Amino acid sequence: MSELKGWLNLNKEKGITSHDLVSKVRKKLKIKRVGHAGTLDPMATGVMVIAVGQATRLIQFLQETKTYKAEVYLGITTDTLDAEGKILSENQVNVTQEQIHQAIKKYIGKIKQIPPMVSAIHHEGVRLYELARQGIEVERKSRDIEIYNITISEINLPKFTIEVSCQSGTYIRTLADDIGRDLGCGAHLSKLERTEANKIFARQNSLEVDDITPETLIPFDLPVRYLPEISLDDELAKKYLQGQKINITNKNDTYRVTNNNSLIGIAKLNDNLLKPEVNFVFTDKN
């Protein structure tokens, strides 16, 4: 029997970690090779993209767009920037709806963002959240991110809800905190739901982990079909998989490489030379 390979679009419930969800999938499908394409904090819910089997090797090639529904609570700041943390300050909220609309505009586009202390980023070999648990705060370098769009779906002060479309690596907790600072009253992230990931996986199509079976796996190559395709005949495919040089006349780009409509690799084309990034050899065509 061939190893399972493919994707799951799961709904993560509040209170469990991303690692917990991966462990449940391993047990449910009886397969060790399982990973996720982007963590969610325990308080967050919504889309968790799970890679099964050889699909784990494609995670790096997924489209980076993520979409979130976030509730921002004005007037209260916390040490974790979300509802799970210790309250640091409480302030009166004297802002108008127009001020909120104006405040979010500056965050649309390419911006710099300082990651929160409660994050998985490494600092001198130690994850930031491990330092935060010890009460240690260190200086963090800002990162270049891009927020494609922010819309306000509801305002019910002191709370308001926004929908954010952004690049992977964007911290919505930090966005909420930054908006609160700009409004002069502080804020924290009180709710977070990921509603879409990688332009493929949507909340309305997500499954509960108890409902998954091998038959619910999303096709292995589906999330990378956005990449331009180079199709090789049997002879060239054999040479490609053997590591031989393949000359292709086309523009420099990253391509999915196929043979008989099956994905056999992801490669970069530089100066008409195909350079493999990831290759696949399957005895089946699932």
C-alpha positions in Angstrom: 0.0 0.0 0.0 1.4 3.4 -1.0 1.9 6.1 1.6 -0.8 8.7 1.9 -0.1 12.1 0.5 -2.2 15.2 0.3 -3.7 18.1 2.3 -6.3 18.6 4.9 -8.2 21.8 5.5 -9.1 21.6 9.2 -11.0 23.8 11.5 -8.9 24.4 14.7 -11.0 24.9 17.7 -10.2 27.3 20.5 -7.9 26.0 23.3 -5.7 23.5 21.5 -2.3 24.1 20.0 -1.3 23.6 16.4 0.9 20.7 17.6 -2.1 19.1 19.2 -4.0 19.1 15.9 -1.0 17.6 14.0 -0.8 14.8 16.6 -4.5 14.0 16.3 -4.1 13.8 12.5 -1.1 11.4 12.9 -3.2 9.1 15.2 -6.3 9.3 13.0 -4.6 8.5 9.7 -1.9 6.3 11.3 0.9 8.2 9.6 4.0 9.9 11.1 4.8 12.3 8.3 2.4 15.2 9.1 3.0 18.9 9.3 1.2 22.2 9.2 1.6 25.2 6.9 1.3 27.9 9.5 0.7 27.8 13.3 -2.3 29.3 15.1 -2.2 30.4 18.7 -4.3 28.3 21.2 -6.9 31.1 21.5 -7.3 31.3 17.7 -9.7 29.3 15.6 -10.2 28.5 11.9 -8.3 27.2 9.0 -5.3 25.0 9.7 -3.6 23.6 6.6 -2.2 20.2 7.3 0.2 18.4 4.9 0.3 14.6 4.9 3.1 12.4 3.6 5.1 13.9 0.8 2.9 17.0 0.8 5.1 18.2 3.7 7.8 18.9 1.1 5.6 21.3 -0.7 4.7 23.6 2.2 7.5 26.0 1.3 5.9 26.6 -2.2 2.4 27.5 -1.0 1.1 30.9 -1.8 1.7 33.1 1.2 -1.7 34.9 1.5 -3.6 34.5 4.8 -7.0 36.0 5.7 -8.2 36.6 9.2 -11.3 37.9 11.1 -10.0 39.7 14.2 -11.8 41.3 17.1 -9.8 44.2 18.6 -10.6 45.3 22.2 -9.8 48.9 22.8 -8.8 50.4 26.2 -7.0 47.3 27.6 -3.5 46.2 26.9 -2.0 42.9 27.9 1.5 41.4 28.1 0.8 38.9 25.3 -1.1 41.5 23.2 -4.1 39.1 23.3 -6.9 38.0 25.6 -4.7 35.2 27.1 -2.3 37.7 28.8 -2.0 39.6 32.0 -3.7 43.1 31.9 -1.1 45.8 31.8 -3.3 48.9 31.5 -6.9 50.0 31.3 -7.8 53.3 29.7 -10.9 55.2 28.7 -12.0 54.8 25.1 -12.9 58.1 23.5 -12.6 57.4 19.8 -14.9 57.8 16.9 -15.7 55.4 14.2 -14.0 57.7 11.7 -10.8 57.7 13.8 -10.8 53.9 13.7 -11.2 53.9 9.9 -8.3 56.4 9.6 -6.1 54.4 12.0 -6.2 51.2 10.0 -5.3 52.8 6.7 -1.6 53.3 7.5 -1.2 49.5 7.9 -2.3 48.6 4.4 0.6 47.9 2.1 4.2 47.1 2.7 5.1 47.9 6.3 7.6 47.0 9.1 6.3 45.1 12.1 8.1 44.1 15.3 7.2 40.5 16.3 5.7 40.0 19.7 7.6 38.4 22.5 5.1 35.5 22.6 6.2 34.1 19.2 8.2 31.2 17.9 11.0 33.3 16.4 14.4 32.4 17.7 16.7 34.8 19.6 20.2 33.4 20.1 18.9 29.9 19.7 16.0 30.2 22.1 12.4 30.8 21.0 11.0 34.2 22.1 8.0 32.6 23.8 10.3 30.6 26.1 12.0 33.8 27.1 8.7 35.5 27.7 7.6 32.7 30.1 10.7 33.5 32.2 9.7 37.2 32.2 12.6 38.1 29.9 12.0 40.7 27.2 14.6 41.2 24.4 14.9 43.7 21.6 13.4 42.4 18.4 14.2 43.5 14.9 11.3 44.8 12.8 10.3 42.6 9.8 9.1 43.6 6.4 5.6 42.4 5.8 2.7 43.2 3.5 -1.0 43.7 4.4 -3.0 43.5 1.3 -6.3 44.8 2.7 -8.1 45.6 6.0 -11.8 46.1 6.2 -13.9 46.9 9.2 -16.9 44.6 9.4 -18.4 45.7 12.8 -17.8 48.5 15.4 -19.4 48.0 18.8 -17.1 50.0 21.1 -15.0 49.3 22.9 -14.6 46.4 20.4 -14.4 46.4 16.6 -13.9 43.6 14.1 -11.6 43.7 11.1 -10.9 41.3 8.2 -7.3 41.3 7.3 -5.7 39.8 4.1 -2.0 39.6 4.6 1.3 37.9 3.9 2.4 34.9 6.0 4.4 36.0 9.0 2.1 38.9 9.9 1.2 39.0 13.5 -2.4 40.1 14.0 -1.8 40.6 17.7 0.8 43.2 17.0 -1.5 44.9 14.5 -4.2 45.2 17.1 -1.7 46.6 19.6 -0.3 49.1 17.1 -3.8 50.3 16.2 -4.5 50.8 19.9 -1.4 52.8 20.4 -2.3 55.0 17.4 -5.7 55.7 18.9 -4.2 56.6 22.2 -6.1 54.1 24.4 -4.3 50.9 23.8 -5.8 47.6 22.6 -5.4 43.9 22.5 -6.6 41.1 20.2 -9.7 39.5 21.8 -10.6 37.0 19.1 -9.0 35.6 16.0 -10.2 33.3 13.3 -8.2 32.4 10.2 -10.8 32.3 7.4 -8.6 31.5 4.4 -5.1 30.3 3.7 -2.9 30.1 0.6 -5.8 31.1 -1.7 -7.0 27.5 -1.6 -8.2 26.6 1.8 -11.3 28.4 3.1 -13.1 28.1 6.5 -16.5 27.2 4.9 -14.9 24.1 3.4 -12.9 23.0 6.5 -13.4 19.7 8.3 -13.3 18.8 11.9 -10.4 16.5 12.8 -12.8 13.7 13.9 -14.3 13.6 10.4 -11.1 13.1 8.4 -10.3 9.9 6.4 -7.8 9.1 3.7 -10.6 9.9 1.2 -10.9 13.5 2.5 -7.3 14.3 1.5 -7.1 17.2 -1.0 -5.0 16.3 -4.1 -1.3 16.4 -3.5 -0.5 18.9 -6.2 -3.6 21.2 -6.0 -2.0 24.0 -3.9 0.9 24.4 -6.2 -1.1 24.5 -9.5 -0.7 28.3 -9.5 2.9 27.8 -10.5 3.6 27.7 -14.3 4.0 24.2 -15.6 6.8 22.5 -17.5 5.6 19.1 -18.9 8.3 16.5 -19.7 7.9 13.4 -21.8 8.9 10.1 -20.4 12.5 10.3 -21.6 13.1 13.8 -20.3 11.3 13.0 -17.0 13.7 10.1 -16.4 16.7 12.2 -17.1 15.3 15.0 -14.9 14.8 12.6 -12.0 18.2 11.1 -12.4 19.7 14.6 -12.0 20.8 15.1 -15.6 20.8 18.6 -17.1 17.6 19.5 -18.8 17.6 22.5 -21.1 14.3 24.4 -21.5 13.7 27.6 -23.3 11.5 29.7 -21.2 11.6 32.7 -18.8 13.4 32.4 -15.5 10.9 31.3 -12.8 9.8 28.6 -10.4 7.9 25.8 -12.2 6.0 22.7 -11.3 7.4 19.9 -13.4 5.0 17.2 -14.6 5.0 14.0 -16.5 1.8 12.5 -17.8 -0.2 15.0 -15.8 1.5 14.0 -12.5 3.7 16.2 -10.4 7.3 15.0 -10.3 9.0 18.1 -9.0 9.3 21.8 -8.3 12.3 23.4 -10.1 13.8 26.8 -10.9 14.6 27.7 -14.5 17.7 29.8 -14.7 19.3 30.6 -18.1 17.3 27.8 -19.7 18.7 25.2 -17.3 16.1 23.4 -15.1 17.4 23.1 -11.5 15.3 20.8 -9.2 14.2 22.2 -5.8 12.1 19.1 -4.8 11.6 15.9 -6.7 9.0 13.1 -6.3 9.0 9.6 -7.5 5.8 7.6 -6.9 4.8 4.1 -7.8 1.2 5.2 -7.8 -0.5 8.3 -9.4 -2.6 9.4 -6.5 
